[in-house]
Amino acid sequence: MSPPLAIGDFADQYDHREGNDDFTPAGKLFRSMSAEDQGRLIDTIASAMEGVPEDIDNRQVGYFHKVEPGYGNGIMKCLVKSY
């Protein structure tokens, strides 16, 4: 992070990531869905990721896995089929 700026007094930056949990709410939402809805979501996301470079696919699957392991695994299986 950059040092504070001297503007009469000091101005600083707010780190919006500090204390922020992006994965728990998404995991709760995913787990609240029926298996059919989960499958449809996984298929939709995986099809939207077709043609994306493999390193980005891997990073995204890691994020989905942090949300819910079954979510990440489901997307990974769909992506592997498309290679």
C-alpha positions as CSV (number, residue, x, y, z in Angstrom):
1,M,0.0,0.0,0.0
2,S,1.2,3.5,-0.7
3,P,2.3,5.8,2.1
4,P,-0.3,8.5,3.3
5,L,-0.3,11.7,1.3
6,A,0.5,15.1,3.0
7,I,-2.5,17.3,2.0
8,G,-2.7,19.9,4.8
9,D,-3.4,16.9,7.1
10,F,-2.9,13.3,5.9
11,A,-4.9,11.3,3.5
12,D,-4.7,7.5,3.4
13,Q,-6.2,4.7,1.4
14,Y,-8.8,2.3,2.7
15,D,-8.0,-1.4,2.1
16,H,-11.4,-2.8,1.1
17,R,-10.0,-6.4,1.2
18,E,-9.1,-6.3,4.9
19,G,-11.5,-8.4,6.9
20,N,-13.6,-9.1,3.8
21,D,-14.8,-12.7,3.2
22,D,-15.9,-13.2,-0.4
23,F,-16.3,-16.9,-0.2
24,T,-18.6,-17.8,2.7
25,P,-21.7,-16.0,1.4
26,A,-21.2,-17.5,-2.0
27,G,-20.8,-21.0,-0.5
28,K,-24.0,-20.6,1.6
29,L,-25.9,-19.6,-1.6
30,F,-24.5,-22.5,-3.6
31,R,-25.4,-25.0,-0.8
32,S,-28.9,-23.6,-0.6
33,M,-29.5,-24.5,-4.2
34,S,-31.0,-27.8,-5.3
35,A,-28.6,-30.3,-7.0
36,E,-30.3,-29.5,-10.3
37,D,-29.7,-25.8,-9.9
38,Q,-26.1,-26.3,-8.8
39,G,-25.5,-28.4,-11.9
40,R,-27.1,-25.8,-14.2
41,L,-25.0,-23.1,-12.6
42,I,-21.8,-25.2,-13.0
43,D,-22.6,-25.9,-16.7
44,T,-23.4,-22.3,-17.4
45,I,-20.1,-21.0,-15.8
46,A,-18.0,-23.7,-17.5
47,S,-19.5,-23.0,-20.9
48,A,-18.8,-19.3,-20.4
49,M,-15.2,-20.2,-19.6
50,E,-14.6,-22.1,-22.9
51,G,-11.6,-20.6,-24.7
52,V,-10.1,-19.0,-21.6
53,P,-6.4,-19.7,-21.2
54,E,-5.7,-22.7,-18.9
55,D,-3.8,-20.6,-16.3
56,I,-6.9,-18.4,-15.8
57,D,-9.1,-21.5,-15.7
58,N,-7.0,-23.0,-12.9
59,R,-7.1,-19.8,-10.9
60,Q,-10.9,-19.5,-11.2
61,V,-11.4,-23.2,-10.3
62,G,-9.3,-22.4,-7.2
63,Y,-11.7,-19.6,-6.3
64,F,-14.8,-21.8,-6.8
65,H,-13.2,-24.5,-4.7
66,K,-12.7,-22.0,-1.8
67,V,-16.5,-21.2,-2.1
68,E,-17.4,-24.9,-2.0
69,P,-15.2,-27.9,-3.0
70,G,-18.0,-29.5,-5.0
71,Y,-18.5,-26.3,-6.9
72,G,-14.8,-26.1,-7.9
73,N,-14.7,-29.8,-8.7
74,G,-17.8,-29.6,-10.8
75,I,-16.5,-26.8,-12.9
76,M,-13.1,-28.5,-13.2
77,K,-14.7,-31.6,-14.6
78,C,-16.7,-29.6,-17.2
79,L,-13.5,-27.8,-18.3
80,V,-11.5,-31.0,-18.6
81,K,-14.1,-32.4,-20.9
82,S,-13.8,-29.3,-23.1
83,Y,-10.0,-29.7,-23.6
